[in-house]
Amino acid sequence: MLSIRLSRKGKRGLALYSLIITEKGRDPWGKYLEKLGTYNPHTKEAKFSADRINYWISKGAQPTATVNNLLITHGVIKGEKVRASKSLPGKKKQAQLATQTKLKAEAAAKTEAEEKVKAEAEASTAAEAEIKAPAEVEAVENNEASIAVEAPAATEPIVVEPAPAEPIIKE
């Protein structure tokens, strides 16, 4: 299986990385099939060959988690970032993830309930339309005028005037 990964170059304290395509189990400092770009983490400068990266991904190459996040950040590929480290998140991050998951579940349940209510309302209006249809046909056959319901008259707003202020007497 092919893997798109970073290969460390440079001296101690000043790392530079090459983006390479190689076999998954092969040493990243050894032979590789093709160099796809470079990345300098100190200046955040990245030079990638986007067309070659997309070509290799279309052929089945899998980027590592770090490379995936790097390519998404620089807009070479589209998608969501993934957790690159294998360690578990801290207590605060776990609490945030739990609340996010809970909020998403509540939102999904709420939209599901709204859809159910809409479906029931549509079904009831369809049933009412079926019931009203024969009655309207009979009214037209008997040449009866349809009864118009008058809208209630607009009510005027009630205005409450404040009580007159009493003069303040100082002794």
Buried (B, 14 or more C-beta within 10 A) or exposed (E): EBBBBBBEEEEEEEBBBBBBBBEEEBEBEEEBEBEBBBBBEEEEEBEBBBEBBEBBBEEEBBBBBBBBBBBBEBEBBEEEEEEEEEEEEEEEEEEEEEEEEEEEEEEEEEEEEEEEEEEEEEEEEEEEEEEEEEEEEEEEEEEEEEEEEEEEEEEEEEEEEEEEEEEEEEE
